[in-house]
């Protein structure tokens, strides 16, 4: 194979690579711009101001939560996904949902009071 054909094949490979990277960047940008914290398939919940306030950044996830007890100083001892921690009582809000939503300051970070913005839990019938 002569050098001009090799150079042409090299340029084609680079163009294909650049087009692939560009398409991948567009896909990542589209997925990243979607705030999944707002669209969770619960329209009643998503309309509430507390949802926008707590989950505006798409940092709320549905997690298993169990109340373990109370602690002096207005803290509630909870177990979230098997991890026990104490959370400030004022971070809890009842909402019209069947799931418990934990909203994090740093998503994927530690399950600790300092990293929890709020906890939205199912309200009992008749409460607001």
C-alpha positions as CSV (number, residue, x, y, z in Angstrom):
1,X,0.0,0.0,0.0
2,X,1.4,3.4,-0.9
3,X,1.8,6.3,1.6
4,X,-1.0,8.4,0.2
5,X,-3.5,5.6,0.8
6,X,-2.2,5.0,4.3
7,X,-2.5,8.7,5.0
8,X,-6.0,8.7,3.7
9,X,-7.0,5.8,5.9
10,X,-5.5,7.5,8.9
11,X,-7.4,10.7,8.3
12,X,-10.7,8.7,7.9
13,X,-10.0,6.9,11.2
14,X,-9.5,10.3,12.9
15,X,-12.7,11.7,11.4
16,X,-14.7,8.7,12.5
17,X,-13.2,8.9,16.0
18,X,-14.0,12.7,16.2
19,X,-17.6,12.2,15.0
20,X,-18.1,9.4,17.5
21,X,-16.8,11.6,20.4
22,X,-19.0,14.4,19.3
23,X,-22.1,12.1,19.3
24,X,-21.1,10.7,22.7
25,X,-20.8,14.3,24.1
26,X,-24.2,15.3,22.7
27,X,-25.8,12.2,24.3
28,X,-24.1,12.9,27.7
29,X,-25.3,16.5,27.5
30,X,-28.9,15.5,26.8
31,X,-29.0,12.9,29.6
32,X,-27.2,15.2,32.0
33,X,-29.6,18.1,31.4
34,X,-32.6,16.0,32.4
35,X,-33.4,16.6,36.0
36,X,-34.6,13.2,37.0
37,X,-35.5,14.4,40.5
38,X,-38.5,16.2,39.0
39,X,-39.9,13.5,36.8
40,X,-40.4,10.4,38.9
41,X,-43.8,9.4,37.8
42,X,-45.6,11.0,40.7
43,X,-47.4,14.1,39.4
44,X,-49.1,15.0,42.7
45,X,-45.7,15.0,44.4
46,X,-43.9,16.8,41.6
47,X,-46.4,19.8,41.8
48,X,-45.6,20.6,45.4
49,X,-43.3,23.5,46.4
50,X,-41.4,21.2,48.8
51,X,-40.5,18.9,45.9
52,X,-38.9,21.8,44.0
53,X,-37.2,23.1,47.1
54,X,-35.8,19.7,48.2
55,X,-35.3,18.0,44.8
56,X,-34.8,20.9,42.4
57,X,-31.3,19.6,41.5
58,X,-32.5,16.0,40.8
59,X,-30.7,14.8,43.9
60,X,-33.6,12.9,45.6
61,X,-33.8,9.1,45.5
62,X,-36.4,6.7,46.7
63,X,-34.8,4.7,49.5
64,X,-35.9,2.3,52.3
65,X,-36.1,4.2,55.5
66,X,-37.0,2.9,59.0
67,X,-37.5,5.1,62.1
68,X,-35.4,3.6,64.9
69,X,-36.0,6.1,67.6
70,X,-35.6,9.6,68.9
71,X,-32.5,11.3,70.2
72,X,-32.2,14.3,72.5
73,X,-31.8,17.6,70.6
74,X,-34.6,17.2,68.0
75,X,-33.0,14.4,66.1
76,X,-34.6,11.2,64.8
77,X,-32.6,8.0,64.5
78,X,-33.2,6.4,61.2
79,X,-31.9,3.5,59.2
80,X,-31.6,4.3,55.5
81,X,-30.7,1.4,53.2
82,X,-29.3,-0.4,56.2
83,X,-27.2,2.5,57.4
84,X,-28.1,4.0,60.8
85,X,-27.8,7.7,61.3
86,X,-29.4,10.6,63.2
87,X,-31.3,13.3,61.2
88,X,-32.6,16.7,62.3
89,X,-36.4,16.4,62.8
90,X,-37.1,19.6,60.7
91,X,-35.7,17.8,57.6
92,X,-38.7,15.5,57.5
93,X,-41.8,16.4,55.5
94,X,-45.0,14.4,54.8
95,X,-46.0,14.3,51.1
96,X,-48.6,12.5,49.0
97,X,-46.5,9.5,47.9
98,X,-46.1,5.8,48.7
99,X,-42.3,6.0,48.7
100,X,-39.8,7.7,51.0
101,X,-37.5,10.2,49.1
102,X,-34.1,11.2,50.6
103,X,-32.7,14.3,49.1
104,X,-28.9,14.7,49.3
105,X,-26.6,17.7,49.2
106,X,-24.0,15.5,47.5
107,X,-25.7,12.7,45.6
108,X,-23.9,9.4,46.1
109,X,-22.2,10.8,49.2
110,X,-22.4,9.7,52.8
111,X,-25.8,8.8,54.4
112,X,-25.4,11.3,57.2
113,X,-27.3,14.3,58.6
114,X,-24.8,16.7,57.1
115,X,-25.4,15.4,53.6
116,X,-29.2,15.1,53.8
117,X,-31.2,18.1,52.6
118,X,-34.6,16.7,53.4
119,X,-36.6,13.5,53.7
120,X,-40.0,13.3,52.1
121,X,-42.1,10.5,53.6
122,X,-45.6,9.2,52.8
123,X,-48.3,11.2,54.6
124,X,-51.0,9.4,56.5
125,X,-54.6,9.9,55.2
126,X,-56.2,13.1,56.5
127,X,-52.9,15.0,57.2
128,X,-51.5,17.8,55.1
